[in-house]
């Protein structure tokens, strides 16, 4: 989500910012002077009233064009038309085309990237950027070609001139690309098996049918389509299709009849009981809901589930959203490592304060006074973390998030993934916003499950799904020291014992977690709800889109934990 202007609120710590990512200057209001004395962060508010304070936007030409291009290309590759559309000169058409592309590419991983740097000097108002497109259909089947973006500077903001040829140069209006065909196997035999060797899906004709209908069919079909293994007849190919999905002409990549030698089923790390529990849990919600679980000790993906409202694309694995206060796990890691803080350090948690020209509020303006960092974390004190971030360098949150895998890049056979995107803060104000999971930071449910898994494992984790097809590490990560992660897990236990998750999850022994609320509208009426958790050798993340607060995510987490 883009930053929006307004106030910080929400159970897990939420913020309402400017949808145009404008740097807002708060004129008047509380002046906060922070002084650290014997380990205590102290705030002195001025005597001036905050009533009637106004927000005056500065002149802002938006992000640099290179950043705009990179963000847009990532969204296109993920098939996220909802966020890509507004970045173009024709939002409705672009949203429809990109969204259809995301559904059509099935389990293929498609990466759009610019081939050169972008020069916007000399007062240019129009640019063309060459683009490389790489499809990974299976471990042995890749396809690449060149494309291009044309951009225009409109009202101080770079917009992409939308054309379907961005997706593929030969596409005409109303056309798209689609991965067609499929894989089949021996009738009645196991198509996909779980970590214990039991069948999760059996072959029925050309379909891998779940053994238990409560197991997510989306992840199973993705595995079957994406794992190019012996044992199937693979007829997948890429073709141009019309608006109704009808194939036009011959395939542009691949052939219709391609044979493989029949051998055994696809072996996965999925846990059958957890997969069913996860699907049952997300199905309790009417809003789009997703859950991903990982085994910290091995990186094995244990469960992936999303309800019907979340759609047919596996956005649990690659949809990027603002993580709200679950991101404070990485922020507190930065504070511990760069400010010599520990979980017992005394900090202040005022109801509100102004930090780097941004006024920050706690939910309902709760004021804890001087407390330990552990307590501030457990109660998701926005002002504590805003103060912490205001004293960190601009690259601190990027570096810390990278230590938890949010900027890592893995190619996991069988699925298309995107963990997150956290860049250096481009201003002190943005740093404050980013610190509590708003601003420009983005993460997927898989990405936040990786954050939890890193805490649980006390080391970097490489996600794995297919036992016989290792994950390819394109860009790995190095986790914080184990001593730092141990402190964070202790603070996450306090969240469940006495903090924002205690009312609903306190009964689950040895559970550690973090709640999050990420507001998505200017008036604060809508917000995504998050919860990440660790229990034993299971780390997981829950996202309820437009859930209002973290409350619904806590309900899903509880149902999941009870189910296995």
C-alpha positions, 0 to 999 in steps of 0.5 A: 500500500502507498503511504497515506496522510493522517493519524496512527491508530489500530490494535497492532499499530496502524497509520493512515498516510497520503495515498500519493506518498507525499511528505506531509509537514505537520504545522504546529502540534506537539514538539517532542524533544528526545533525550536519552538519559541513563538508557531512558528515552524521555519526551517533553511535549510543548505547551502548544495545543494540537487542536486545529493543526493543519497538514500542508503537503510539500511540492512533490514530484513523486518517487524517482522514475527508476523507482517507479519503473522497478515497482511497476515491473514487480507488480506486473510480474506478480499479476497485481493489477490493483496496484499496477493500474493506478501507476499508468495513464489508463488504470482500468485497462491496465488493472484488467490486463495485468490481473488477467495476466496474473491468473493466466500465468498459473505456476510460472514465475515471470520476472520483468526487469529494466535492462538499463539505468534510467536517465531523467536529467535535462527536464525530460517529460517522456522516457522509454525504458527497455525491459527484459522478461524471463519466464520460469515454467519449470526447472528445465523450461525457461523463456525470455524476451525483450519489452519496453515501457514508455513513461510520461511526466504528468502533473509532476508524477511519472505514469506508464503509458499502458499497452498490452505490448508491455506484457509481450511485444506482439500483443494487441489490445484485448489480447493477453498471454496464458500458460495453457495445457497441463500435466497428467499422471497415472490414473488413481496414483498419488500426484502429490505427497506430504512430508510424511509420504501420505498422498495429498492428491491423486490423479483423476484423469488430467486433474490432481484431485485433493485426497481431502477436499479441505486441503487447499487445491490452489497450492496442490495444482500449483505444485503439479503445474510447476514441478516439471518432474518425471511421472507426468505428460507435460503439455504446457505451452504459452499462447496468445489468448483473446479476452475470453481466454480462447487461444489465438494461433500457434503457441509462442513458446513450447509445443502442445505435445511433449512427453516425459517418462512416467515415474513417481509422485511429487514429494513435498514438505507440506504437512497434511494435518496443518494444511487442513487446519490452515484451510479450515482456519482461513475459511472462517473469515468472509474477507480475503484471508491467507495463512502460510506456515514454515518449519524453522529448523528446515525451511520446509513450507508446511501449509499454504491456505487462502479462502475463496475471497482471496481469489484464485491467484496464490497471493499468500505467496507473492502478494505484497502488503503493508505489514503494520506492526508485525514489522516492529520485529525488524525495527526492534532488531535494528534498535538492539543492534544499532542503539545498544538497547535490550529488552529490559531497556527503559523507554517512554511510551507516550500517547502521542508525539511528533518525530521528524515532523510526523505526529504519531499516535498510539491506538486510542492514545494509550500512554504507558509512561516509562516502561521496558522495551519488552512491555512497549513491544508487547503493547505495540507502542507506536511512539516508542518505535517512532522515537527509535527510528528517528535516531537510526540512519536511513539504511537501518530498517532496510538492513534489518529487514534484510536480516529477516529475509524480506529482501531475499530472492528465492526460486522455489520449484512449484510456486511463484514467490515474493517475500517483500520490499524494504528500501532505504528511507528517503526522508526522516518522516518516511523512516518514522512511517516505515518503522511501524510497518506503513510508509513504503515497506511491503511484505507477503504472508510468506515473507512475514512467515519467514520473519517469524521462522528466522526468529524461531530458527535463530538463523537464516532460513531457506524456504523449501517445498519440493523435496527432490527439487532444491530451492535456488538462492538468488539473493540470500540473507544473513540473520541477526546474531542468535542472542538478538533473536532470542531477545526478540522471541522473548518479547514476542512471548510477552505479546501473547502473555500480556500484550495485544494478543493475550485476550485471544491466544494466551491459552496456547503454551509457548506461543510467541507472536506479534500483532499488526494493523495496517490502515488502507484508507485515508479515513482509517475506516479499513485496515488489514489485520496481521498476526505472526507466530512461533510455536515449537517448530512451526512459524506462521503468518496470517493476513486478513485483508480489510479485517479492521484490526488484528482481531480477525487475524488472531481468531484465524491463528487460534483456529489454526493452532487448535486444528493440529 
